[in-house]
Amino acid sequence: MASQRRPVRVTVLTAAAATAATALGAAPASADPSATPEATRATVDRLYEEAERATEGYNKADERADALRRTFSQAQDSVARGQERVNRMRDALGSVAGAQYRSGGIDPALALLLSADPDSYLDRASVLDRVASRQSVALTQLHGELRRLGQERTEAGRLLAQLEHSRSQVARHKRTVERKLAEARRLLASLTAEERASFDRASRSGRDQDLPPLSDLGPASSRAAAAVAAARSAIGRPYVWGATGPSAFDCSGLMVWSYRHAGINLPRTSSAQRYAGRQVPLSQAQPGDLVTYRDDASHVGIYAGHGQVIHAPYPGARVRYDPVGMMSHATVTRV
């Protein structure tokens, strides 16, 4: 979903830190000088997962705000068109009323008695009767249009209230993620340079080299092949939460961007992408299949063949290959 908003450049570690500390009712992890490097790395791993869930919450709220913004704009246009119709109807009725006033509004029976040509008068009277009938119909239509306009204005007001609420949710998610990321950075800063290097090496479990040509990786549809080719072209680009390319991605944003190159519009969030197609067993995965992880599908990658996925791992890392079994609860979806 991608709008023109500028991606927020923060590190995925964040989302997790404050949540972990709050959930445990303890001081921030970085405040514990007795923590071993292994315990610190384990906490960072947990923070990655919690941060990604927070990022998915941000993406969902932002997607809803975009949809409401479009709907509200359409409602505003409809109200404006309705007001124009009402104005035209009022002008037409005002013209008829003005003509009647200028004619003198004389009693029809008296006008007939005074008329020098009764037959001609009766013809005109018949026309005036039809005008009056049409005027009555026009008044009824005007009343109906006014009711409809009132309903449209009420609906537009309701949508505006929802939009403002959704915008506040987006801002709240953003503040939460940024606060957690800041705590995660403090946690990482408590490690020595050697410990951080060890953590980085342990996190990079995938391959840096290219896989064999896609044609050698087993069956895949032309669309799936196009999506994998796009994902491969993004290898090395940074993770930025809320980003959908082309220069940076979060995990679900990479899938949206890759499949857009295949002519397919995926949902914005990984939890929705899990149900964007037919689920198949992991043993039957083919290049181009989506692979979502964890019970809440808070992470996603694209299967690239040879037991590897391409994904945007977390802030601070870059798009890369990793083993398909890198996380729990892997679900394969064929789009």
C-alpha positions, 0 to 999 in steps of 0.5 A: 500500500503504497502511499507517498508518505516518507518511510520512517528510518528507525531500527527494528530492534526498537519495538521490542525493548520497551515492550520486553521491559514493561512486560517483565515489570523490570528496568530497561535491559540495558540498565542491568550491568550483570547481564551476560553477552549471551543474555543480551543477545537473547534479549535483542533477538526477542526485541526483534520479534516484538519490534516487527509486531509493532511495525505490523501494527503501524502498517495496518493503522497506516493502511486503514488511514490511507483507505479512510482518506480516499473514502472521505475524499470521495464523500466530500466530492459527493457532497459538493456535487449534491450541493450543486444539484440543490443550487440548480434546482433552487435556481430553476424554481426561483425563476418560475416563481419570479415569472408568476409574480411578475404576471400579477398573480391574478385570480384565474376566474377573474382573469377569464371574465376580463379576457378578450379572448376566452379560448386563448386564455383557457389554452394558456391556463392549461399550460400554467396548470402543467407548469404548476404540476411540474413545479410541484414535482420539482419541489418534491425532488428538491426536498428529496435531494436535500435529505440525501445531501444531509445524509451524505454530510452526516456520513462525511462527518463520520468518516472524518472522525474515523480518519482522525482516530486512525491518524492518531493510531498511526502516530501512537504506533510510530511513537511506540516503535521509536521509543522501543527502538531507542531502548534497543540501541542502548541495549546493543551499545552495552555490548563490546565491539567484539560482542556486537560483531559476534552477534552480527555474524550469528544473525547472518545465517543466510548466503551472500552469494547468488543462487543458481538461475531461477530456471534451475530451481524447480517449477514456478509460474511466470508471475512467481518467477518475476516476483523472485527476480525482483526480490533478488534484485533488492538484495543488499538494500536496507530494512526501513520499517514502513518502507515499500521500496525501491530503495528500502523495505520492511518485510511485507513491503518487500513482498508488495514491491516484488509482486507488483513487478509481477502485476499482482497487488498484495495486501500491505501486511504480512498477516494479510499476505498469509491468506493472499493465496492457497496454502501448501505444505512447506515440503511443496514450496516453489520459488515465488511462494510467500513464507510467513512466520510465527503464529501471528504471521508477523514476518514474511519472505519469498521462497527462492528455492534450495531451501532459502528465502529472500527477506528484509530481516530487521532494522540495521540489516539488509535484504538477504537470503536465509534458510526457510526454517529460520523461524517457527510456524512457517506457512507457505502461501502460493499467490 
